[in-house]
Amino acid sequence: MNPRVRKVTPLEGYKLRIEFSNGETGEYDCTPLLEFGVFKELKNVQYFKSVKIVGGTVGWPNEQDICPDTLYLDSVKFVEQGA
């Protein structure tokens, strides 16, 4: 099982900065989702920014969520300075 989301911060350009339960941090781009079904609502920037942690993943008020494994595997990981 891949790590779960411990912290999420919405960024400009429909991206999420995510801290995972294993201590890694990554950036996930939600742009490809914006044209599909329930995710179209995320185009509203204020709504996009309402993202919260829900059950180890990210979610929005109208029950949109993204698989935590997808978030982990598809996010661009950050390397800590000095590591």
C-alpha positions as MATLAB code, in Angstrom:
seq = 'MNPRVRKVTPLEGYKLRIEFSNGETGEYDCTPLLEFGVFKELKNVQYFKSVKIVGGTVGWPNEQDICPDTLYLDSVKFVEQGA';
ca = [
       0.000    0.000    0.000;
       1.285    3.438   -0.910;
       1.480    6.273    1.638;
      -1.612    8.311    2.411;
      -2.109   12.088    2.461;
      -1.108   13.830    5.692;
      -1.360   17.447    4.483;
      -2.664   19.188    1.348;
      -2.241   22.754    0.118;
      -3.914   24.063   -3.051;
      -1.561   25.909   -5.403;
      -2.006   28.103   -8.467;
      -2.697   26.331  -11.753;
      -4.907   23.596  -10.246;
      -2.027   21.906   -8.470;
      -1.890   20.387   -5.013;
       1.142   20.264   -2.760;
       0.814   17.046   -0.794;
       2.687   15.757    2.227;
       2.442   11.981    2.457;
       2.452    9.773    5.530;
       5.990    8.555    4.721;
       7.338   12.127    4.948;
       7.670   12.683    1.192;
       6.214   15.811   -0.377;
       4.958   16.058   -3.933;
       2.996   18.193   -6.348;
      -0.020   16.755   -8.148;
      -1.455   18.502  -11.226;
      -5.261   18.284  -11.349;
      -5.526   20.009  -14.750;
      -6.084   16.763  -16.726;
      -9.140   15.980  -14.566;
     -10.963   19.261  -15.172;
     -12.781   18.081  -18.305;
     -14.165   14.866  -16.806;
     -17.557   14.408  -15.156;
     -17.707   15.442  -11.518;
     -14.260   17.025  -11.666;
     -15.474   19.838  -13.965;
     -16.653   21.630  -10.819;
     -12.985   22.018   -9.790;
     -12.567   24.635  -12.546;
     -14.065   27.091  -10.057;
     -10.873   28.249   -8.337;
     -12.586   29.009   -5.022;
     -14.112   25.545   -4.990;
     -10.773   23.965   -5.934;
      -9.179   25.709   -2.959;
     -11.717   24.110   -0.601;
      -9.800   20.797   -0.818;
      -9.464   18.865    2.455;
      -8.033   15.568    3.645;
     -10.709   12.875    3.648;
      -9.862    9.325    4.708;
      -6.196    9.528    3.764;
      -6.741   11.221    0.427;
      -7.934   14.596   -0.873;
     -11.569   15.517   -1.382;
     -13.943   18.399   -1.984;
     -17.366   19.244   -0.484;
     -19.417   17.643   -3.288;
     -17.694   14.276   -2.808;
     -15.051   14.510   -5.521;
     -11.908   12.680   -4.487;
      -8.765   11.266   -6.042;
      -7.385    7.818   -5.303;
      -4.525    8.181   -2.801;
      -2.415    5.719   -4.800;
      -2.830    7.902   -7.904;
      -1.823   10.981   -5.930;
       1.320    9.288   -4.675;
       2.371    7.581   -7.899;
       1.630   10.519  -10.214;
       2.895   13.393   -8.065;
       6.243   15.009   -8.751;
       8.253   14.480   -5.552;
      10.368   17.188   -3.974;
      13.903   16.449   -2.823;
      14.768   18.105    0.481;
      17.669   20.561    0.317;
      20.820   19.030    1.727;
      19.537   15.464    1.362;
];
